[in-house]
Each structure stands twice: as structure tokens, then as C-alpha cells.
Amino acid sequence: MTAAIALVDMDAASLAAAEQVIEHGIDAFREVGAALLSIRDGYGYRLAGFRTFEAYCQTRWGLDRRRGYELIGAAEVLENVRTSGQNPTYSQAVVLRTLAPRQQRELVADVDLSRISTRQLRQTIKDRRTQRVRDARRDLLASAPTSPFDDPQRFACVQADCAQLPSLYLGTDLIICSPPYGLDLEGSDLHDDCTTGDWTEYLMRAHRWASEMYEVVNPERGRLCLNVPIDRSKGSREPVYSDWLQLLRGAGWLYESTIVWKEGNTSNHQARGSLASPNAPHAVAPVEMILVMYRGRWDLGEPSRPSDISEIDWVDWLSTTWTFAGEHRYRVGHQAPFPEELPRRLVYLYSFPGATIADPFVGSGTTAVAALKAGRRFRGSDIDPECVELACARVAREIR
């Protein structure tokens, strides 16, 4: 009650004084960030006797790497949006730095930062990113070739739930896929209410997917390469990779190996829990896992059959640790795409020319493109009819 009375009774001088404190706080992180930026880019830390900028920040000012670069990034945001007349708070500036400069200016031109919280700002950015993917998909579909890729022996893609795969999958040699992770993303998660709900319900759905893929693959020498993250960090924290391995085994799949893909797309700004404290830290793994499973026998029984993989690639790719960049969601019009390099390697490494490759979570059609380019046949599906349309349009555009 006292605080409410004080707020009502505040006079103009008190308001001006309070606002001066706020303004000084805004200027402070702007000035600190700008100073750190000049020291970093001008190698001032060497003049101070430090070999690295990070060591300078930590030793001289007690700033860890993350905090130092947050201050620099926040200062850059304020300078970038200076002409808008808005003054983002420090936490808002940290969130805005995840956007490109042009996107920062566009957002502050549309949103009154003084009227929204940092949480609301994050949601606004998420909504705008989702809309950008929708717009990219719309443009890709609008520019699709007028004539489809018409070769049913080589390519087929239909709408279907992975829990009920059509007969066109029967006898598949190799399945390459990345199922929904339960991250509330548009695309293959469409109409899948369990993706952000109870994890047990998600696993029940995933078990049906695993069992259905097992049923349609070649019963004697069928293979599966399934791409998943180590953990789920949105909603409840869950061991995605571990759970998928267990449920695949429960469906009958046999384990061969795991490939670690260092994609480098994990955000530096992703929440890691309590800052510089053991109170409640959350580890973030900048890798994804590719589970390599099989049905029947691993040995394909054709040692003299001609292969199209080079010896250099064969040696390199069997290191089980791959490093290459992820795919840009706006380029392919899908929220969670993997790059063509991933299925390309898997196609050459785990199938002979002419084999049938399948992806029951076809998404933007990346596996289809990689398989067809490698001289394999492809069978695909997705629960989202727009993804099917997108994949077919991409194949028509990229495969000749």
C-alpha cells in the first residue's frame, strides 16, 4: 500500500530524477559495450598485457565470455535502432541481438518496446520467424515448376502418418529421417498435440512410428538412419537420443552405431539456466545424433557389387563424427530442415546404387533430392499435405 501511495504522490521532480537514473542505466550498458568493442577490435587487451580479449574481460573485470559479448551485442543493438527513438532495456537488447540488423530495425518500427516484457519480445520474434518460414514456403510453392517430376519408378511422395505407412514403402532398403522432436515446430509436428505435452504420450507415438518403419523395411537387410538431438530443452528436459534408442530396440531394430553430427547451429544465447552459478545450470550440446539401426542382417551379402562411394569418403565418414553446417529454414520453407550433406553421406555409405531410400517425415524433401541425385529410388510421405507439396515441388525444381 505504501508503494502505491508513493507512486500516486510522485511529483514532477521525483519523476525526472527516477527517469534520469533509468536513462543513466541505459547509457551505462551502451557505453560499457561500446568500450569493450573498441578494446576488442583495437587490440587494447594486448596493451593491458593479456593475450586474448576473453582473458582480459575475465581477469580485469570479472566478466565471462558470454557476459562480455552480451554487452557488446546490446550496445550494437542500441546503435542500430538509435534512429527509431526507442531505448530497449538491457534484457530486450540481448534478445534483439539474435536478429540481423535489418530485422532489428523492422521489429522496433512495428513494436512499442516500452509496452512489452522481454518474454513477450521473445514470443514476438518467434512468431515473426514462423511467419517468415510460411512466407518462404508460399513463395517456393508459387514458383514451383509447372510440370512435376513424373517418374513413379524413381520417385513417389504421398500424405500419410508414419504410424500408418502406405504399401509403397514395403521392401525399403534404407530409411533416412528426422522425426518430430516435440519442440512445437510447424511442419511434421502438424496436428500432433503430444509434441509439447506429456513426454510419455510422445514416446507412445514415437514407438508406433518405430514399429511401422520396422514393418515396411526389407526384412532381411533393412537399414535405418534416424537423426535426433541428444536432449530436448523446450518444455520438460528429456533424453531424446536415449529414449529413441530404447524404443527402436523395443520395436525390433538392432543397433549398429551412432554418428555424431556437429552442426554448429546451437545458439550462443540459448538458456543455460543460472548464470555463472551451480544453482540450476543447463548444459547445451551443439551436436545431433544419427542412430544407425538395422533389421535382419547388417551384412548386405554382396561384397563384389559395384559401389559409388570413394575410398577417401568411406574412411572419413566412418570416423562417426561429422562436422558441417545446418540448413537455413528460410531457404527451404521448413522449420526444422537438415542439410542435404547429411542424407547424401548416409545414402552413399549405407546403400548400393539403385536402392530404395525412404523418408516418412519428408519435410522439405531433402532426403528425396539427395537420394535421386545419387541414383537411388525414393519413397516418401508426411502428415502435413503442404510438406508433401513442398517436397514434390523441390524435386521437380532440382532434379533433372
N, C-alpha and C positions, 0 to 999 in steps of 0.2 A: 504493500500500500504506500509506503514511504517513497519508493522509487517512482510510483505513478504520480504522486503529488509533485515530486521534484521535476518530473518531466513536464507536467502541465504548467508549473510555475517558472519554467526556464525563461530567462529574459534574453533579449537580443545579444547582449554582450556575452552571456554564457554560451549561447548557441554558436556565436562566432568563434569563441575560444575552443569549443569542442570540435568544430569543423576544422580549425587550424591544426589541431592535434591529428585529426584524420588525414588531412592533406599532407602533413609532415610525414605520416606513416607511409602514404602512397609514394611521396617523393623519396623516402628513405630506401625502400627496396628498389625503386627505379635507379637511384644514384648508386647503391651498392652493386647492383647488377651491371650497370654501365662501367663502374670502376673495375670490377672483376673481368669484364670483357676486354677492357683496354689492357689490363695486366696480362691476360692470356694471349691476346693477339699481338701484343707488343713485346712478348717475352720478358715482361717485367719480373716474373718469378725467378728468372735466372739471375737478374741483378740482385735480387734478395737472397741469392745463394741456394736456390732449390733447382733440382734437375727437371721436375715436372710441375705443371700447374696444379695437379691434384694434390701433390705433396705440400705445395705452398698453401693451398686452401686448408688442408687438414692441420698442418703444424702451426701455421701463423694465425689462423682464425677459428680453428676447430670445426671447419665445415667439411663434411664428407663430400664425395664426388657428386652424389645426387643433389644435395642441397646447393652446392656451388653452381651447378648447371641449371638448376631451377631458378635461381636468382638471375642468372644471365638471360635465360629464356623469358622470364617475366619482364625484365627490362626491355628486351627486344619487342615483346608484345605491346607494351605501353607506347613505345616509339612508333610502332607500326600502325596503331589505331589512334595516334595522337590527334589527327585531324577530325576524328569523329565527335570530339567533345566529351567522350565518356572516359571515366577513370576506373578501370577494373581493379578490384581488390587483388591482393597477392594471390589468394587461392583461385580466383577467377582467371588471373593471368597465367597461372600454372596450367590450368585446364585448357586455356586457349592456345597455348604453345604447341599442343598436339596437332593443330591445324596449320596448313600452309598460310603464308602471309595474306594472300588474296582472300582465302576463306575466312581468316580472322576479320578482315575489313568488311566482308559481306555480312558476317554474322552480327557484328556490333552495329551495323547500319540497320538491321532488322529488329534487334532485341535491345530493350532498355535494361542494361546490366544492374541498375540500381534497384530494380523491382524483382529480381530473381535471385535465388540462392545458388551456391556453387553446385549443389546436387541437381537443381533444375537446369543449370547451364550444361552439365554433362548429358542430361537427358535430351536437351535441345540439340546438342552436337550429334548424339546417337541417331535421333530422328532425321536429321539432315543427311547423315551418311547413308541411312537406309533409303531415303528418297533419291539420293544420287545413284545408288545401285539400281533402283527401279527405273530411273531415267535412262541409265546406261543400257539396261535390258530392253527398254522400249525402243531406243534408238537402234540397237543391234537387230531387233526383230523387224523394225521398219525398213532396214537396209538389207534384209536377207535376200539372197538370190531368188529370182522368180521361179527357177526350176530346181527342185530338190535333188539331193544325191540319190539317184534311183538305181540301186544295185542290191536287191534284197539278199543275195547270197553273201555279200560282204558287210552290209550294214542294216540293222533294224533297231528301232528305238520306240518304245510304247509307254503309255501311262500305266503304272502298276505299283502296288505296295510291295516292299521287299518281303513282307510276311506271306505274300501270295504271288509268287513269280509265275509268269506265263510259260507255256511249253517251249517257247523259242530258246529258253535257257538250257534245256536238257542237253547234257553231254559237254558243257562248257569246260574248256581246258584250264583257263586261268581267270579268276575274278580279281579285279583291282578296284578297290573302292575306299571311300572315306565316309562312313555313316554319320548321321547327326550325333553331336556330342552332348546335346542337352544344353545349348548355350542361347536359346531363344533367338535364333537367326532365321531370316526368311530363306526359303529355298526348299531343301529336302525336309526341313522341320515343319513344313506347312501342314496344318491340321493335326499336328502331333502335340496334344495337350500335355503329355508327360515330359516334354523336354525341359520345362522349368519347374516341374512339380516334384513329386516323390521319386527319389532315385531308384527305389525298389521297383516302382512301376516302369521306369525307363529300362531297367535291366530285363524285366519280363518281356518288354517289346523287343529289345536287342537280342534276347535269346531266340525269339521267333525268327528274327532276321538271320541269325547264325544258322539255325536249323534248316531254314528254307534254302539258303545258299549251299549248305551241305547236301541237300537232297538233289539239287539240279546239276551239281558239278560232276565231271567224269568220275564214276565210282571207283575206277581202278587207279587213276593217276591224276586226280584233280588237284588244283592248287588255288590258294587264296592269299592275296597281299592286302592287308587291311590297315589303313592309316588312321591313327588316333593320337591324341595328346597323352602325356603321362598323367596329368591331373585335370580335373575340372575346377576352375577358380570362380565361376559365377554361380550364385546360389550356394548350395552346400558344397563343401570341398570333398571331392570324390576321386578315388584312384582309377581313372578311366582305363588306362592301359592294363592294369592288373585285373580289373573286373572283366574286361573284354577277353583277355587270355583265358580266364576261368570259364566263362560262358561258352567260348568257342570249343574248348575241350569238352565241356558238358554236352555240346551238340554233336560231338563225334570227331571233330577236327584234331589232327595230330600236329604237334609243334615241330617246326624246323629251325627257325632262327628269328632274330629281331634286328631290324636295321634302324639305326638312329639317324634321323634327318635333322641337321642343324640348319633351320630355315632363317634364323636371324630376324624374325618378324615380331618377336615379343617386345612389347612397348617398354621403354625405359621408365614410363610413367605409370605402369601397371601397379596397382595397390600391393604393397608388400607388408601390410599390417603396421605395427607400431614402429615409428621411425627411430632408428639407432637405439633400439631397446629390445631386450629379450621378453618384453611383456606379452606380445602377441604377434610375432613375425610370421610372414607367409612367404615361403620360398617360391620362386618363379623359374621354371625350367624353359630355356629358349630352344627347345627341341620338340620334335614329334616322333612317334614310333611307328614303324611299319611291321606288323606281325606277319610272318611268313608261315603259313599253315598248309596242310595237305590232307587228302583223303586217299586211302588205298596204300600205294607205294610212292615214296619220294622219287625213286629212280624211274625215269620215263622209259627205260628199256630200249633206247635207240642210240647207242654210243656212236654209230657210224653215220647217223643222219646229219646232213649239212646244216650248219648253224650260221647265223649272220651277226654274231657278236665278235668283236675283235678281242685278241688276247689281252691287249692293254686294258680295255674296258672291263673285261672279265676279272682281271686281277684287282683293278682299282675298285670296282663296285662291290666285290666280296669282302672289302675291308669292314663292312657293316656300319660305317659312319660316313654319311654323305653330307656335303655342305654346298648348298646352292639356295638362291633367294626364292621366296614365295611368289605367288601370283597376285596381281593387283585386281581387286574386286571390281573396280570400275571398268577395267578393260574387257572383262568377260561377262559383266552383268550378273554376278552371283556373290552372295555374302561370304561364302567360305570356300573359295576355289583352291585347289593345289596347282602348282605349275606343271606344264607339260613335261618337264625334265623328269619328274617323279614317275609317272606311268611309262615314259619312254624307256627308262632304265629297267623297270620291272618287266616290261614286255620282252625286251631282248634277253634279259638274264634268266627268265623263267618260262619261256615258250619258244618253240620252233616256228619258222615261217609257215604261214597258213593256219596256225592255231586259232581257236575261237576264244576271244577275250570278252569279258562281260563286266558291266558296272551297273548294279541295281540302284545306285544313288547317282545317276548320271550328271546331275547338276548342270554345268555349262558345257559338258561334252568333251572335257579334256582327255579322258581316257580313250574315248572314241577316236579323237584326232590322232593321238599317239599310236594307237593300235593300227589304224588304217594306213598311216604313213609308214609303218614298219611292215606292211604286207600281211597283216593278220585280218581276220574277220571280227566283227564286233556285234554284240548284242547288249542292249541297254534299256533302262527304264527309270522312272522316277515317279514318286507320288504326286509331284507338282506338275500339272499339264504344261505350265508355262516353261518349266525347265526342259521338258521333252521338246517343246517347240524351239527353245533356245539352242539345245544341243543339235537338233536337226539342221537349223539354220547355220550353225557354226561349221558343221561337217560339209554342208553344201558350199560354204564360202572358202574353206581352207583345203579341202581335198579335191584334187582333180584327177 
